[in-house]
Amino acid sequence: MKKQVFKILAKINKAVLPSYTKKRLDLSKATKLQMAIFGWKLYITKNALN
C-alpha cells in the first residue's frame, strides 16, 4: 500500500515539478526552493523504488 502511494506521487512529481537534472542545475548555486524540490523528488523516488 505504502509503495503504491509513493509510485503515484512519483508520477505526479514527474508531470508537475521541474527536472533540475535535465536543466543541468548546479546544486551549489541552487536556491533553497530548488533544493527543497530536489530533495522532495529524491525522497519520493527513493521510497517508490524500495
N, C-alpha and C positions, 0 to 999 in steps of 0.2 A: 504494500500500500504506500509506504513512505517513498519507495523508489519510483513509483508511478507518478507521484506528485512532483518529484524533482525532475522527471523527464518532461512533464507538461510545462513546468516552469522554464526548463532549458529551451524548449521550443518557443515559448513566449519571449524569452530574452533574445533569442536569435532574430526574431521578427521585429522586435521593438527597439532594443538597445543598440547603440553603435558598436562596431567592431574596431577596437583600437589596434589589434594586431595587423589587420589589413591596411590600416592607415599608417602603420609603422610609427606609432606614438612612442616617443622616448619617455620611459617611465620616470626618469629622474627629473623631467621637466613637466610632468603631468600635474594638473590641478588636483585639489582634494576631491572634487566631484568626480573627475575622471578616474582617480584611484579607487574611489568608493564603488563606482560602476564596475571597474575591472575586478575588484575583489568580490563583489556580489556574483558576477558571472563565473568567476573561478570557483567559488563556493558551491554554486548550483551545479555546475558541470561536474565537479568532483563527486558530489553526492549522487548525481544521476548515473554515474558510471560505476559506483560501488554497489 
